[in-house]
Amino acid sequence: MSLFTYDIYDWSSWSRVYQSIDAWQPLIKHIFQKERLPFMPAEHLTPGTNAVFKVGNYVIKIFAPAESGINCAIDIQTETFAMKRAEALGIPAPKCIACGFIEDKYCFSYLIMEYIRGREFTNIADAVSYLLKCCARS
């Protein structure tokens, strides 16, 4: 029996479920057990393209499966490379805790990283843009 029970057959079907804690909680719990990480109930984070939730001191990102119509293979490689590269260079960034995939109703790739409290870029983008414009004039 699948832990994820919803149907994904295109972008629209993915869009209806990717931020549903109820839909993802059983699968997230299983992934955390598999990775031997402490599980806590999932919490919402700012929506994007993938299913992203805060779980205790971690963030789990479950990438859209192929059935959604999106090919996330490059995204997964890029994100894991960027996090590992940032760590190697001493650049402050969330550490990659685990990454892998799970065969359930669909093949879901996932990435677990540490949660870092802060302000989201989208909330400060206008101010940053203004500061950059001011600096460019100097």
N, CA, C and O atoms as CSV, one atom per row, in Angstrom:
chain,resi,resn,atom,element,x,y,z
A,1,MET,N,N,0.829,-1.188,0.000
A,1,MET,CA,C,0.000,0.000,0.000
A,1,MET,C,C,0.876,1.255,0.000
A,1,MET,O,O,1.864,1.324,0.730
A,2,SER,N,N,0.522,2.217,-0.795
A,2,SER,CA,C,1.287,3.458,-0.920
A,2,SER,C,C,1.050,4.384,0.271
A,2,SER,O,O,-0.049,4.451,0.821
A,3,LEU,N,N,2.095,5.087,0.650
A,3,LEU,CA,C,1.977,6.102,1.696
A,3,LEU,C,C,1.385,7.389,1.130
A,3,LEU,O,O,0.653,8.104,1.815
A,4,PHE,N,N,1.708,7.671,-0.118
A,4,PHE,CA,C,1.141,8.819,-0.821
A,4,PHE,C,C,-0.008,8.296,-1.663
A,4,PHE,O,O,0.193,7.443,-2.528
A,5,THR,N,N,-1.199,8.793,-1.422
A,5,THR,CA,C,-2.381,8.178,-2.031
A,5,THR,C,C,-3.059,9.024,-3.106
A,5,THR,O,O,-4.057,8.601,-3.690
A,6,TYR,N,N,-2.533,10.198,-3.367
A,6,TYR,CA,C,-3.175,11.088,-4.338
A,6,TYR,C,C,-2.692,10.785,-5.756
A,6,TYR,O,O,-1.623,10.206,-5.949
A,7,ASP,N,N,-3.491,11.183,-6.738
A,7,ASP,CA,C,-3.134,10.971,-8.140
A,7,ASP,C,C,-2.419,12.195,-8.697
A,7,ASP,O,O,-2.862,13.330,-8.520
A,8,ILE,N,N,-1.303,11.938,-9.376
A,8,ILE,CA,C,-0.563,12.991,-10.070
A,8,ILE,C,C,-0.438,12.552,-11.521
A,8,ILE,O,O,0.143,11.508,-11.816
A,9,TYR,N,N,-0.982,13.350,-12.418
A,9,TYR,CA,C,-0.933,12.983,-13.836
A,9,TYR,C,C,-0.589,14.170,-14.735
A,9,TYR,O,O,-0.417,14.000,-15.942
A,10,ASP,N,N,-0.486,15.367,-14.160
A,10,ASP,CA,C,-0.070,16.548,-14.909
A,10,ASP,C,C,0.223,17.670,-13.913
A,10,ASP,O,O,0.140,17.476,-12.700
A,11,TRP,N,N,0.569,18.849,-14.444
A,11,TRP,CA,C,0.909,19.974,-13.578
A,11,TRP,C,C,-0.269,20.394,-12.702
A,11,TRP,O,O,-0.083,20.722,-11.531
A,12,SER,N,N,-1.444,20.386,-13.245
A,12,SER,CA,C,-2.634,20.791,-12.499
A,12,SER,C,C,-2.878,19.879,-11.292
A,12,SER,O,O,-3.183,20.359,-10.200
A,13,SER,N,N,-2.744,18.584,-11.489
A,13,SER,CA,C,-2.952,17.645,-10.375
A,13,SER,C,C,-1.855,17.804,-9.316
A,13,SER,O,O,-2.129,17.686,-8.122
A,14,TRP,N,N,-0.621,18.072,-9.743
A,14,TRP,CA,C,0.473,18.332,-8.810
A,14,TRP,C,C,0.184,19.608,-8.012
A,14,TRP,O,O,0.378,19.646,-6.797
A,15,SER,N,N,-0.277,20.640,-8.701
A,15,SER,CA,C,-0.559,21.925,-8.058
A,15,SER,C,C,-1.611,21.816,-6.964
A,15,SER,O,O,-1.591,22.587,-6.004
A,16,ARG,N,N,-2.514,20.881,-7.099
A,16,ARG,CA,C,-3.567,20.718,-6.098
A,16,ARG,C,C,-3.070,20.040,-4.820
A,16,ARG,O,O,-3.715,20.155,-3.778
A,17,VAL,N,N,-1.946,19.343,-4.880
A,17,VAL,CA,C,-1.542,18.521,-3.739
A,17,VAL,C,C,-0.176,18.879,-3.146
A,17,VAL,O,O,0.127,18.460,-2.030
A,18,TYR,N,N,0.643,19.633,-3.853
A,18,TYR,CA,C,2.035,19.771,-3.419
A,18,TYR,C,C,2.223,20.507,-2.095
A,18,TYR,O,O,3.286,20.386,-1.487
A,19,GLN,N,N,1.249,21.253,-1.635
A,19,GLN,CA,C,1.364,21.930,-0.347
A,19,GLN,C,C,0.443,21.346,0.722
A,19,GLN,O,O,0.230,21.973,1.759
A,20,SER,N,N,-0.097,20.170,0.486
A,20,SER,CA,C,-1.007,19.536,1.439
A,20,SER,C,C,-0.231,18.717,2.472
A,20,SER,O,O,0.344,17.678,2.148
A,21,ILE,N,N,-0.223,19.190,3.695
A,21,ILE,CA,C,0.459,18.450,4.760
A,21,ILE,C,C,-0.173,17.072,4.926
A,21,ILE,O,O,0.540,16.082,5.095
A,22,ASP,N,N,-1.486,16.999,4.881
A,22,ASP,CA,C,-2.169,15.707,5.027
A,22,ASP,C,C,-1.725,14.706,3.966
A,22,ASP,O,O,-1.571,13.520,4.257
A,23,ALA,N,N,-1.522,15.174,2.747
A,23,ALA,CA,C,-1.109,14.279,1.662
A,23,ALA,C,C,0.308,13.751,1.866
A,23,ALA,O,O,0.589,12.600,1.535
A,24,TRP,N,N,1.195,14.570,2.403
A,24,TRP,CA,C,2.622,14.231,2.477
A,24,TRP,C,C,3.086,13.661,3.813
A,24,TRP,O,O,4.113,12.984,3.868
A,25,GLN,N,N,2.352,13.920,4.883
A,25,GLN,CA,C,2.825,13.537,6.221
A,25,GLN,C,C,3.261,12.068,6.334
A,25,GLN,O,O,4.342,11.818,6.867
A,26,PRO,N,N,2.480,11.083,5.862
A,26,PRO,CA,C,2.923,9.686,5.994
A,26,PRO,C,C,4.239,9.407,5.254
A,26,PRO,O,O,5.099,8.688,5.762
A,27,LEU,N,N,4.387,9.970,4.070
A,27,LEU,CA,C,5.610,9.757,3.294
A,27,LEU,C,C,6.799,10.455,3.951
A,27,LEU,O,O,7.895,9.897,4.006
A,28,ILE,N,N,6.587,11.663,4.443
A,28,ILE,CA,C,7.657,12.392,5.133
A,28,ILE,C,C,8.111,11.614,6.368
A,28,ILE,O,O,9.310,11.479,6.612
A,29,LYS,N,N,7.171,11.114,7.131
A,29,LYS,CA,C,7.515,10.331,8.328
A,29,LYS,C,C,8.360,9.116,7.943
A,29,LYS,O,O,9.348,8.810,8.610
A,30,HIS,N,N,7.980,8.434,6.885
A,30,HIS,CA,C,8.727,7.266,6.412
A,30,HIS,C,C,10.145,7.653,5.979
A,30,HIS,O,O,11.105,6.951,6.298
A,31,ILE,N,N,10.272,8.750,5.267
A,31,ILE,CA,C,11.594,9.215,4.819
A,31,ILE,C,C,12.467,9.544,6.025
A,31,ILE,O,O,13.644,9.184,6.047
A,32,PHE,N,N,11.916,10.214,7.016
A,32,PHE,CA,C,12.699,10.558,8.204
A,32,PHE,C,C,13.125,9.297,8.961
A,32,PHE,O,O,14.238,9.243,9.484
A,33,GLN,N,N,12.269,8.300,9.026
A,33,GLN,CA,C,12.660,7.030,9.649
A,33,GLN,C,C,13.777,6.371,8.844
A,33,GLN,O,O,14.750,5.880,9.415
A,34,LYS,N,N,13.639,6.361,7.533
A,34,LYS,CA,C,14.659,5.775,6.650
A,34,LYS,C,C,16.015,6.450,6.850
A,34,LYS,O,O,17.051,5.786,6.848
A,35,GLU,N,N,16.001,7.763,7.023
A,35,GLU,CA,C,17.240,8.534,7.174
A,35,GLU,C,C,17.692,8.638,8.634
A,35,GLU,O,O,18.696,9.283,8.935
A,36,ARG,N,N,16.937,7.995,9.539
A,36,ARG,CA,C,17.247,8.007,10.980
A,36,ARG,C,C,17.329,9.436,11.537
A,36,ARG,O,O,18.257,9.797,12.262
A,37,LEU,N,N,16.333,10.217,11.170
A,37,LEU,CA,C,16.231,11.591,11.650
A,37,LEU,C,C,14.985,11.718,12.522
A,37,LEU,O,O,13.992,11.033,12.279
A,38,PRO,N,N,15.025,12.580,13.528
A,38,PRO,CA,C,13.848,12.747,14.387
A,38,PRO,C,C,12.697,13.370,13.603
A,38,PRO,O,O,12.874,14.361,12.895
A,39,PHE,N,N,11.530,12.781,13.740
A,39,PHE,CA,C,10.352,13.271,13.023
A,39,PHE,C,C,9.483,14.121,13.932
A,39,PHE,O,O,9.265,13.795,15.099
A,40,MET,N,N,9.000,15.205,13.378
A,40,MET,CA,C,7.992,16.048,14.022
A,40,MET,C,C,6.967,16.378,12.948
A,40,MET,O,O,7.271,16.277,11.760
A,41,PRO,N,N,5.770,16.768,13.335
A,41,PRO,CA,C,4.764,17.102,12.317
A,41,PRO,C,C,5.260,18.200,11.367
A,41,PRO,O,O,5.925,19.148,11.784
A,42,ALA,N,N,4.927,18.053,10.107
A,42,ALA,CA,C,5.346,19.003,9.076
A,42,ALA,C,C,4.626,20.335,9.239
A,42,ALA,O,O,3.488,20.400,9.703
A,43,GLU,N,N,5.325,21.394,8.842
A,43,GLU,CA,C,4.763,22.745,8.845
A,43,GLU,C,C,4.948,23.346,7.457
A,43,GLU,O,O,5.892,23.010,6.743
A,44,HIS,N,N,4.036,24.234,7.088
A,44,HIS,CA,C,4.140,24.886,5.782
A,44,HIS,C,C,5.316,25.851,5.717
A,44,HIS,O,O,5.672,26.490,6.708
A,45,LEU,N,N,5.902,25.941,4.553
A,45,LEU,CA,C,6.851,26.991,4.212
A,45,LEU,C,C,6.294,27.685,2.971
A,45,LEU,O,O,5.274,27.262,2.428
A,46,THR,N,N,6.951,28.732,2.528
A,46,THR,CA,C,6.465,29.466,1.362
A,46,THR,C,C,6.388,28.547,0.153
A,46,THR,O,O,7.366,27.873,-0.170
A,47,PRO,N,N,5.245,28.509,-0.520
A,47,PRO,CA,C,5.090,27.629,-1.686
A,47,PRO,C,C,6.020,28.018,-2.830
A,47,PRO,O,O,6.351,29.188,-3.022
A,48,GLY,N,N,6.424,27.009,-3.576
A,48,GLY,CA,C,7.232,27.190,-4.776
A,48,GLY,C,C,6.737,26.215,-5.817
A,48,GLY,O,O,5.546,26.175,-6.126
A,49,THR,N,N,7.647,25.431,-6.357
A,49,THR,CA,C,7.293,24.428,-7.364
A,49,THR,C,C,7.150,23.043,-6.757
A,49,THR,O,O,6.334,22.240,-7.210
A,50,ASN,N,N,7.948,22.766,-5.728
A,50,ASN,CA,C,7.995,21.435,-5.130
A,50,ASN,C,C,7.318,21.418,-3.764
A,50,ASN,O,O,6.959,22.465,-3.226
A,51,ALA,N,N,7.148,20.229,-3.215
A,51,ALA,CA,C,6.559,20.072,-1.884
A,51,ALA,C,C,7.660,20.326,-0.857
A,51,ALA,O,O,8.573,19.513,-0.712
A,52,VAL,N,N,7.578,21.441,-0.149
A,52,VAL,CA,C,8.626,21.840,0.792
A,52,VAL,C,C,7.984,22.120,2.148
A,52,VAL,O,O,7.043,22.905,2.261
A,53,PHE,N,N,8.520,21.453,3.178
A,53,PHE,CA,C,7.956,21.580,4.520
A,53,PHE,C,C,9.069,21.666,5.555
A,53,PHE,O,O,10.156,21.122,5.358
A,54,LYS,N,N,8.791,22.350,6.653
A,54,LYS,CA,C,9.686,22.367,7.809
A,54,LYS,C,C,9.281,21.200,8.694
A,54,LYS,O,O,8.102,21.019,8.998
A,55,VAL,N,N,10.268,20.408,9.106
A,55,VAL,CA,C,10.038,19.266,9.990
A,55,VAL,C,C,11.065,19.380,11.116
A,55,VAL,O,O,12.215,18.970,10.962
A,56,GLY,N,N,10.640,19.936,12.238
A,56,GLY,CA,C,11.578,20.152,13.339
A,56,GLY,C,C,12.663,21.127,12.922
A,56,GLY,O,O,12.370,22.251,12.516
A,57,ASN,N,N,13.919,20.700,13.021
A,57,ASN,CA,C,15.058,21.538,12.651
A,57,ASN,C,C,15.510,21.318,11.212
A,57,ASN,O,O,16.625,21.684,10.840
A,58,TYR,N,N,14.649,20.725,10.418
A,58,TYR,CA,C,14.997,20.394,9.035
A,58,TYR,C,C,13.958,20.931,8.057
A,58,TYR,O,O,12.833,21.265,8.429
A,59,VAL,N,N,14.369,21.000,6.812
A,59,VAL,CA,C,13.461,21.290,5.701
A,59,VAL,C,C,13.538,20.095,4.771
A,59,VAL,O,O,14.629,19.655,4.406
A,60,ILE,N,N,12.391,19.571,4.388
A,60,ILE,CA,C,12.367,18.500,3.396
A,60,ILE,C,C,11.743,19.049,2.123
A,60,ILE,O,O,10.697,19.698,2.145
A,61,LYS,N,N,12.409,18.770,1.027
A,61,LYS,CA,C,11.913,19.158,-0.289
A,61,LYS,C,C,11.682,17.871,-1.063
A,61,LYS,O,O,12.613,17.104,-1.306
A,62,ILE,N,N,10.439,17.644,-1.445
A,62,ILE,CA,C,10.091,16.485,-2.262
A,62,ILE,C,C,9.812,17.018,-3.660
A,62,ILE,O,O,8.898,17.814,-3.874
A,63,PHE,N,N,10.615,16.563,-4.593
A,63,PHE,CA,C,10.538,17.077,-5.955
A,63,PHE,C,C,9.358,16.471,-6.705
A,63,PHE,O,O,8.991,15.315,-6.496
A,64,ALA,N,N,8.781,17.271,-7.573
A,64,ALA,CA,C,7.658,16.813,-8.395
A,64,ALA,C,C,8.091,15.598,-9.209
A,64,ALA,O,O,9.157,15.621,-9.824
A,65,PRO,N,N,7.289,14.543,-9.222
A,65,PRO,CA,C,7.653,13.352,-9.998
A,65,PRO,C,C,7.444,13.594,-11.499
A,65,PRO,O,O,6.814,14.572,-11.900
A,66,ALA,N,N,7.975,12.703,-12.299
A,66,ALA,CA,C,7.865,12.825,-13.760
A,66,ALA,C,C,6.416,12.942,-14.210
A,66,ALA,O,O,6.123,13.626,-15.191
A,67,GLU,N,N,5.514,12.282,-13.504
A,67,GLU,CA,C,4.095,12.303,-13.876
A,67,GLU,C,C,3.495,13.707,-13.840
A,67,GLU,O,O,2.444,13.946,-14.436
A,68,SER,N,N,4.149,14.628,-13.150
A,68,SER,CA,C,3.654,16.006,-13.070
A,68,SER,C,C,3.914,16.773,-14.364
A,68,SER,O,O,3.357,17.848,-14.584
A,69,GLY,N,N,4.761,16.209,-15.208
A,69,GLY,CA,C,5.125,16.891,-16.443
A,69,GLY,C,C,6.403,17.705,-16.320
A,69,GLY,O,O,6.813,18.364,-17.275
A,70,ILE,N,N,7.031,17.664,-15.156
A,70,ILE,CA,C,8.271,18.411,-14.921
A,70,ILE,C,C,9.419,17.422,-14.774
A,70,ILE,O,O,9.263,16.369,-14.156
A,71,ASN,N,N,10.562,17.758,-15.339
A,71,ASN,CA,C,11.758,16.944,-15.149
A,71,ASN,C,C,12.631,17.653,-14.121
A,71,ASN,O,O,13.279,18.652,-14.434
A,72,CYS,N,N,12.648,17.144,-12.915
A,72,CYS,CA,C,13.386,17.779,-11.818
A,72,CYS,C,C,14.795,17.228,-11.629
A,72,CYS,O,O,15.489,17.641,-10.701
A,73,ALA,N,N,15.230,16.316,-12.475
A,73,ALA,CA,C,16.545,15.684,-12.293
A,73,ALA,C,C,17.665,16.724,-12.222
A,73,ALA,O,O,18.541,16.623,-11.364
A,74,ILE,N,N,17.649,17.703,-13.095
A,74,ILE,CA,C,18.680,18.741,-13.095
A,74,ILE,C,C,18.581,19.586,-11.828
A,74,ILE,O,O,19.605,19.953,-11.252
A,75,ASP,N,N,17.364,19.897,-11.386
A,75,ASP,CA,C,17.172,20.704,-10.176
A,75,ASP,C,C,17.784,20.026,-8.958
A,75,ASP,O,O,18.445,20.676,-8.149
A,76,ILE,N,N,17.570,18.741,-8.828
A,76,ILE,CA,C,18.095,17.985,-7.687
A,76,ILE,C,C,19.617,18.031,-7.692
A,76,ILE,O,O,20.239,18.317,-6.669
A,77,GLN,N,N,20.212,17.752,-8.840
A,77,GLN,CA,C,21.674,17.768,-8.952
A,77,GLN,C,C,22.232,19.157,-8.668
A,77,GLN,O,O,23.231,19.296,-7.962
A,78,THR,N,N,21.593,20.174,-9.212
A,78,THR,CA,C,22.059,21.547,-9.023
A,78,THR,C,C,21.988,21.957,-7.558
A,78,THR,O,O,22.937,22.539,-7.032
A,79,GLU,N,N,20.887,21.664,-6.901
A,79,GLU,CA,C,20.730,22.066,-5.501
A,79,GLU,C,C,21.694,21.340,-4.573
A,79,GLU,O,O,22.287,21.962,-3.693
A,80,THR,N,N,21.857,20.045,-4.756
A,80,THR,CA,C,22.786,19.315,-3.884
A,80,THR,C,C,24.221,19.768,-4.140
A,80,THR,O,O,24.996,19.921,-3.196
A,81,PHE,N,N,24.582,19.984,-5.403
A,81,PHE,CA,C,25.929,20.471,-5.719
A,81,PHE,C,C,26.158,21.841,-5.079
A,81,PHE,O,O,27.198,22.072,-4.462
A,82,ALA,N,N,25.191,22.745,-5.223
A,82,ALA,CA,C,25.347,24.102,-4.694
A,82,ALA,C,C,25.514,24.097,-3.175
A,82,ALA,O,O,26.349,24.830,-2.646
A,83,MET,N,N,24.736,23.286,-2.473
A,83,MET,CA,C,24.853,23.231,-1.012
A,83,MET,C,C,26.200,22.663,-0.584
A,83,MET,O,O,26.841,23.188,0.326
A,84,LYS,N,N,26.621,21.602,-1.234
A,84,LYS,CA,C,27.906,20.989,-0.881
A,84,LYS,C,C,29.069,21.911,-1.246
A,84,LYS,O,O,30.057,21.979,-0.516
A,85,ARG,N,N,28.958,22.613,-2.357
A,85,ARG,CA,C,30.003,23.541,-2.785
A,85,ARG,C,C,30.084,24.722,-1.816
A,85,ARG,O,O,31.178,25.135,-1.432
A,86,ALA,N,N,28.946,25.258,-1.427
A,86,ALA,CA,C,28.928,26.368,-0.472
A,86,ALA,C,C,29.587,25.957,0.841
A,86,ALA,O,O,30.371,26.710,1.418
A,87,GLU,N,N,29.262,24.760,1.301
A,87,GLU,CA,C,29.867,24.269,2.546
A,87,GLU,C,C,31.382,24.139,2.394
A,87,GLU,O,O,32.131,24.533,3.288
A,88,ALA,N,N,31.833,23.591,1.276
A,88,ALA,CA,C,33.270,23.412,1.043
A,88,ALA,C,C,34.003,24.753,0.991
A,88,ALA,O,O,35.167,24.839,1.382
A,89,LEU,N,N,33.331,25.792,0.513
A,89,LEU,CA,C,33.945,27.116,0.404
A,89,LEU,C,C,33.736,27.974,1.647
A,89,LEU,O,O,34.208,29.109,1.707
A,90,GLY,N,N,33.032,27.435,2.638
A,90,GLY,CA,C,32.789,28.181,3.866
A,90,GLY,C,C,31.724,29.257,3.727
A,90,GLY,O,O,31.678,30.193,4.526
A,91,ILE,N,N,30.878,29.133,2.728
A,91,ILE,CA,C,29.791,30.094,2.516
A,91,ILE,C,C,28.595,29.653,3.355
A,91,ILE,O,O,28.155,28.508,3.248
A,92,PRO,N,N,28.063,30.549,4.188
A,92,PRO,CA,C,26.904,30.166,5.006
A,92,PRO,C,C,25.708,29.778,4.129
A,92,PRO,O,O,25.223,30.579,3.330
A,93,ALA,N,N,25.261,28.584,4.289
A,93,ALA,CA,C,24.110,28.052,3.544
A,93,ALA,C,C,23.610,26.831,4.302
A,93,ALA,O,O,24.360,26.233,5.073
A,94,PRO,N,N,22.354,26.454,4.091
A,94,PRO,CA,C,21.866,25.233,4.745
A,94,PRO,C,C,22.713,24.027,4.336
A,94,PRO,O,O,23.098,23.886,3.175
A,95,LYS,N,N,22.990,23.177,5.298
A,95,LYS,CA,C,23.754,21.955,5.006
A,95,LYS,C,C,22.815,20.873,4.490
A,95,LYS,O,O,21.691,20.721,4.967
A,96,CYS,N,N,23.297,20.137,3.518
A,96,CYS,CA,C,22.555,18.994,2.984
A,96,CYS,C,C,22.694,17.853,3.990
A,96,CYS,O,O,23.801,17.377,4.244
A,97,ILE,N,N,21.585,17.421,4.555
A,97,ILE,CA,C,21.584,16.352,5.557
A,97,ILE,C,C,21.405,14.992,4.890
A,97,ILE,O,O,22.070,14.023,5.257
A,98,ALA,N,N,20.514,14.925,3.919
A,98,ALA,CA,C,20.250,13.663,3.212
A,98,ALA,C,C,19.594,13.973,1.873
A,98,ALA,O,O,18.894,14.974,1.721
A,99,CYS,N,N,19.833,13.101,0.920
A,99,CYS,CA,C,19.110,13.186,-0.349
A,99,CYS,C,C,18.979,11.770,-0.887
A,99,CYS,O,O,19.819,10.907,-0.632
A,100,GLY,N,N,17.929,11.556,-1.620
A,100,GLY,CA,C,17.695,10.226,-2.163
A,100,GLY,C,C,16.369,10.182,-2.884
A,100,GLY,O,O,15.839,11.204,-3.319
A,101,PHE,N,N,15.852,8.991,-2.999
A,101,PHE,CA,C,14.538,8.841,-3.616
A,101,PHE,C,C,13.805,7.718,-2.915
A,101,PHE,O,O,14.406,6.867,-2.260
A,102,ILE,N,N,12.510,7.735,-3.066
A,102,ILE,CA,C,11.676,6.708,-2.462
A,102,ILE,C,C,10.664,6.253,-3.498
A,102,ILE,O,O,9.984,7.066,-4.124
A,103,GLU,N,N,10.577,4.953,-3.669
A,103,GLU,CA,C,9.585,4.367,-4.578
A,103,GLU,C,C,8.310,4.140,-3.789
A,103,GLU,O,O,8.261,3.298,-2.893
A,104,ASP,N,N,7.298,4.884,-4.123
A,104,ASP,CA,C,5.999,4.743,-3.474
A,104,ASP,C,C,4.984,4.623,-4.611
A,104,ASP,O,O,5.202,3.855,-5.547
A,105,LYS,N,N,3.908,5.349,-4.547
A,105,LYS,CA,C,2.974,5.362,-5.676
A,105,LYS,C,C,3.680,5.934,-6.902
A,105,LYS,O,O,3.396,5.547,-8.035
A,106,TYR,N,N,4.606,6.862,-6.655
A,106,TYR,CA,C,5.463,7.460,-7.676
A,106,TYR,C,C,6.890,7.420,-7.144
A,106,TYR,O,O,7.110,7.178,-5.957
A,107,CYS,N,N,7.836,7.652,-8.006
A,107,CYS,CA,C,9.227,7.759,-7.566
A,107,CYS,C,C,9.460,9.220,-7.171
A,107,CYS,O,O,9.481,10.109,-8.022
A,108,PHE,N,N,9.633,9.448,-5.878
A,108,PHE,CA,C,9.840,10.796,-5.365
A,108,PHE,C,C,11.300,10.974,-4.963
A,108,PHE,O,O,11.814,10.229,-4.129
A,109,SER,N,N,11.960,11.955,-5.553
A,109,SER,CA,C,13.288,12.358,-5.094
A,109,SER,C,C,13.096,13.369,-3.977
A,109,SER,O,O,12.143,14.147,-3.985
A,110,TYR,N,N,14.010,13.349,-3.019
A,110,TYR,CA,C,13.883,14.279,-1.896
A,110,TYR,C,C,15.240,14.791,-1.467
A,110,TYR,O,O,16.280,14.198,-1.755
A,111,LEU,N,N,15.196,15.900,-0.777
A,111,LEU,CA,C,16.379,16.543,-0.240
A,111,LEU,C,C,16.011,17.029,1.155
A,111,LEU,O,O,14.991,17.693,1.337
A,112,ILE,N,N,16.836,16.700,2.134
A,112,ILE,CA,C,16.628,17.180,3.499
A,112,ILE,C,C,17.815,18.064,3.847
A,112,ILE,O,O,18.971,17.666,3.702
A,113,MET,N,N,17.509,19.260,4.303
A,113,MET,CA,C,18.562,20.205,4.669
A,113,MET,C,C,18.255,20.785,6.043
A,113,MET,O,O,17.134,20.683,6.542
A,114,GLU,N,N,19.263,21.390,6.639
A,114,GLU,CA,C,19.015,22.018,7.929
A,114,GLU,C,C,18.141,23.255,7.726
A,114,GLU,O,O,18.204,23.919,6.691
A,115,TYR,N,N,17.329,23.544,8.734
A,115,TYR,CA,C,16.488,24.739,8.702
A,115,TYR,C,C,17.276,25.888,9.294
A,115,TYR,O,O,17.836,25.772,10.384
A,116,ILE,N,N,17.319,26.983,8.584
A,116,ILE,CA,C,17.972,28.185,9.087
A,116,ILE,C,C,16.922,29.283,9.161
A,116,ILE,O,O,16.306,29.637,8.156
A,117,ARG,N,N,16.727,29.811,10.344
A,117,ARG,CA,C,15.756,30.893,10.534
A,117,ARG,C,C,16.291,32.156,9.854
A,117,ARG,O,O,17.486,32.447,9.916
A,118,GLY,N,N,15.416,32.882,9.223
A,118,GLY,CA,C,15.811,34.132,8.579
A,118,GLY,C,C,14.654,34.721,7.804
A,118,GLY,O,O,13.533,34.215,7.852
A,119,ARG,N,N,14.935,35.787,7.094
A,119,ARG,CA,C,13.915,36.410,6.258
A,119,ARG,C,C,14.072,35.892,4.840
A,119,ARG,O,O,15.185,35.743,4.335
A,120,GLU,N,N,12.953,35.624,4.216
A,120,GLU,CA,C,12.983,35.118,2.851
A,120,GLU,C,C,13.322,36.245,1.891
A,120,GLU,O,O,12.930,37.395,2.089
A,121,PHE,N,N,14.055,35.893,0.856
A,121,PHE,CA,C,14.471,36.888,-0.120
A,121,PHE,C,C,13.281,37.627,-0.721
A,121,PHE,O,O,13.345,38.837,-0.940
A,122,THR,N,N,12.200,36.905,-0.988
A,122,THR,CA,C,11.029,37.552,-1.591
A,122,THR,C,C,10.471,38.657,-0.701
A,122,THR,O,O,9.825,39.581,-1.196
A,123,ASN,N,N,10.714,38.573,0.610
A,123,ASN,CA,C,10.220,39.595,1.533
A,123,ASN,C,C,11.126,40.816,1.611
A,123,ASN,O,O,10.707,41.860,2.111
A,124,ILE,N,N,12.355,40.705,1.129
A,124,ILE,CA,C,13.283,41.835,1.187
A,124,ILE,C,C,13.783,42.251,-0.195
A,124,ILE,O,O,14.622,43.146,-0.302
A,125,ALA,N,N,13.286,41.624,-1.234
A,125,ALA,CA,C,13.779,41.877,-2.595
A,125,ALA,C,C,13.664,43.341,-2.993
A,125,ALA,O,O,14.593,43.888,-3.586
A,126,ASP,N,N,12.557,43.979,-2.682
A,126,ASP,CA,C,12.394,45.384,-3.059
A,126,ASP,C,C,13.430,46.259,-2.369
A,126,ASP,O,O,14.005,47.150,-2.994
A,127,ALA,N,N,13.672,46.012,-1.079
A,127,ALA,CA,C,14.660,46.796,-0.341
A,127,ALA,C,C,16.059,46.549,-0.887
A,127,ALA,O,O,16.842,47.488,-1.025
A,128,VAL,N,N,16.377,45.314,-1.194
A,128,VAL,CA,C,17.691,44.984,-1.749
A,128,VAL,C,C,17.852,45.657,-3.102
A,128,VAL,O,O,18.903,46.224,-3.402
A,129,SER,N,N,16.814,45.591,-3.912
A,129,SER,CA,C,16.856,46.216,-5.228
A,129,SER,C,C,17.112,47.719,-5.092
A,129,SER,O,O,17.904,48.288,-5.843
A,130,TYR,N,N,16.440,48.355,-4.135
A,130,TYR,CA,C,16.623,49.784,-3.903
A,130,TYR,C,C,18.062,50.078,-3.485
A,130,TYR,O,O,18.677,51.015,-3.993
A,131,LEU,N,N,18.601,49.280,-2.560
A,131,LEU,CA,C,19.976,49.481,-2.102
A,131,LEU,C,C,20.968,49.296,-3.243
A,131,LEU,O,O,21.930,50.056,-3.360
A,132,LEU,N,N,20.740,48.291,-4.081
A,132,LEU,CA,C,21.631,48.071,-5.217
A,132,LEU,C,C,21.584,49.246,-6.188
A,132,LEU,O,O,22.613,49.642,-6.736
A,133,LYS,N,N,20.403,49.800,-6.399
A,133,LYS,CA,C,20.273,50.967,-7.280
A,133,LYS,C,C,21.018,52.158,-6.693
A,133,LYS,O,O,21.688,52.891,-7.422
A,134,CYS,N,N,20.909,52.358,-5.381
A,134,CYS,CA,C,21.608,53.465,-4.730
A,134,CYS,C,C,23.116,53.301,-4.839
A,134,CYS,O,O,23.832,54.262,-5.117
A,135,CYS,N,N,23.594,52.087,-4.620
A,135,CYS,CA,C,25.032,51.815,-4.693
A,135,CYS,C,C,25.547,51.987,-6.112
A,135,CYS,O,O,26.672,52.446,-6.310
A,136,ALA,N,N,24.748,51.630,-7.088
A,136,ALA,CA,C,25.159,51.733,-8.488
A,136,ALA,C,C,25.323,53.192,-8.901
A,136,ALA,O,O,26.135,53.505,-9.771
A,137,ARG,N,N,24.557,54.081,-8.280
A,137,ARG,CA,C,24.639,55.509,-8.614
A,137,ARG,C,C,25.860,56.159,-7.986
A,137,ARG,O,O,26.327,57.187,-8.475
A,138,SER,N,N,26.378,55.591,-6.930
A,138,SER,CA,C,27.507,56.197,-6.199
A,138,SER,C,C,28.782,56.154,-6.985
A,138,SER,O,O,29.816,56.621,-6.509
